[in-house]
């Protein structure tokens, strides 16, 4: 699924353009709720039942970031799977109460190994980090035996608790 909130893409907004709500804070969703709740409900119904889920994520803070993969700690996760991406870092996030309404968290709760993949840029496209993200996804899919494609060797991923970084 390339983008859920494509209405905001061409007007430079991060959130739903009609009421400025964050669709990623609406999961599981509610089929009789507000527009963003109904969108989240429809998306989540389509995404349930998969073994793996990879979300290409934009970061809400400004700054320069190293490409990395992040996984929520829900006691239903296998953090070793982050090594399959071959990125320099895998971040383990211990959820806060507001994380319980995100796609990544709910995927985990509903038994999908869910990953958030971050590249260096949020406001534009960085060719180098974008290429690294694409290669990381293909490396993961190769190791999971879902595709067979040549990928260059990746990094030896170091797993770090998010609480230990700044």
C-alpha positions in Angstrom: 0.0 0.0 0.0 1.9 3.1 -1.2 0.2 5.7 1.0 -2.9 6.0 3.1 -3.0 9.8 3.4 -2.2 10.8 -0.2 -4.5 13.9 0.2 -1.9 15.6 2.3 1.1 14.8 0.1 0.8 17.6 -2.4 -0.1 20.3 0.1 2.9 19.7 2.4 0.9 18.5 5.4 1.7 15.5 7.6 -1.8 14.8 8.9 -5.3 14.5 7.5 -6.0 17.7 5.7 -9.6 18.1 6.8 -9.1 18.1 10.6 -5.4 17.7 11.1 -5.6 14.3 12.8 -2.9 11.7 12.5 -4.2 8.5 10.9 -1.4 6.5 12.5 -2.9 7.3 15.9 -6.3 5.8 14.9 -5.6 2.1 14.8 -7.4 -0.4 15.2 -9.9 2.0 13.8 -13.7 2.2 14.1 -15.9 1.6 11.1 -18.6 4.0 12.3 -16.3 6.7 13.6 -14.7 9.9 12.1 -13.1 9.7 8.7 -9.7 8.9 9.9 -11.0 6.2 12.2 -12.9 4.6 9.3 -9.8 4.8 7.1 -7.7 3.1 9.8 -10.4 0.4 10.2 -10.4 -0.3 6.5 -6.6 -0.4 6.3 -6.2 -2.6 9.4 -8.8 -5.1 8.1 -6.8 -5.5 4.9 -3.4 -5.8 6.8 -4.4 -8.4 9.4 -3.2 -12.0 9.2 0.2 -11.4 7.6 3.3 -12.9 9.1 5.4 -9.7 8.5 4.6 -6.0 8.1 7.0 -3.3 7.0 5.9 0.3 7.4 8.0 3.0 5.6 7.8 5.7 8.3 8.4 9.4 8.3 9.8 10.9 11.5 7.9 13.5 13.4 11.0 15.4 14.6 13.4 17.4 12.4 17.0 16.3 12.2 19.4 14.0 10.4 18.9 10.3 11.0 20.8 7.2 10.2 18.6 4.7 8.3 17.3 2.1 10.8 14.6 -0.3 11.6 12.4 -0.1 14.7 10.2 -2.7 16.4 7.9 -2.3 19.3 8.4 -4.5 22.4 5.1 -6.3 23.0 6.3 -9.6 24.3 5.1 -11.1 21.0 8.1 -10.0 19.0 11.3 -11.5 17.8 13.9 -8.7 17.7 16.4 -11.0 15.9 14.3 -10.5 12.8 15.6 -6.9 12.6 19.0 -8.4 11.6 17.5 -9.6 8.3 17.3 -6.0 7.1 21.1 -5.6 7.3 20.8 -2.0 8.5 23.4 -0.5 10.9 20.9 -0.2 13.7 17.7 -1.9 15.0 15.8 0.1 17.6 13.6 -1.6 20.2 10.9 0.7 21.4 9.2 0.1 24.6 5.6 1.4 24.0 4.2 4.3 25.7 0.4 4.6 26.2 0.0 6.7 23.1 1.7 4.0 21.0 -1.2 1.6 21.5 -3.2 3.4 18.8 -0.4 3.0 16.1 -0.4 0.6 13.2 3.0 -0.9 14.3 1.8 -1.7 17.8 -1.5 -3.2 16.7 0.1 -5.3 14.1 2.3 -6.8 16.8 -0.7 -7.4 19.1 -2.5 -9.1 16.2 0.5 -11.4 15.7 2.3 -9.8 12.7 6.0 -9.1 13.1 5.8 -5.4 12.4 8.7 -3.2 11.5 9.0 0.6 11.0 11.7 1.5 8.5 13.3 4.9 8.7 15.5 6.6 6.1 17.5 9.8 6.5 14.9 12.2 5.1 11.3 13.1 5.9 10.6 16.2 3.9 12.3 15.1 0.7 13.8 12.1 -1.1 17.4 11.3 -0.4 18.5 9.0 -3.2 21.3 7.3 -1.2 19.2 6.5 1.9 16.2 5.6 -0.2 18.3 3.0 -2.1 19.6 1.7 1.3 15.9 1.2 2.4 14.9 -0.6 -0.8 17.9 -2.9 -0.5 17.1 -3.5 3.2 13.6 -4.6 2.3 14.8 -6.9 -0.4 17.4 -8.4 2.0 14.6 -9.0 4.5 12.4 -10.6 1.9 15.3 -12.8 0.7 16.0 -14.1 4.2 12.3 -14.7 4.8 12.3 -16.7 1.6 9.5 -14.6 0.1 11.5 -13.5 -3.0 14.7 -14.5 -4.6 16.8 -11.5 -5.7 20.4 -10.6 -5.5 21.2 -8.1 -2.8 24.5 -6.7 -1.6 25.5 -7.8 1.9 24.2 -5.5 4.6 25.6 -4.3 7.9 25.7 -6.4 11.0 22.8 -4.8 12.8 23.3 -3.6 16.3 20.1 -3.7 18.4 19.6 -0.8 20.8 16.8 0.1 23.2 15.4 3.4 22.2 15.6 4.6 25.8 19.5 4.4 25.5 19.8 6.9 22.6 19.2 10.6 22.1 
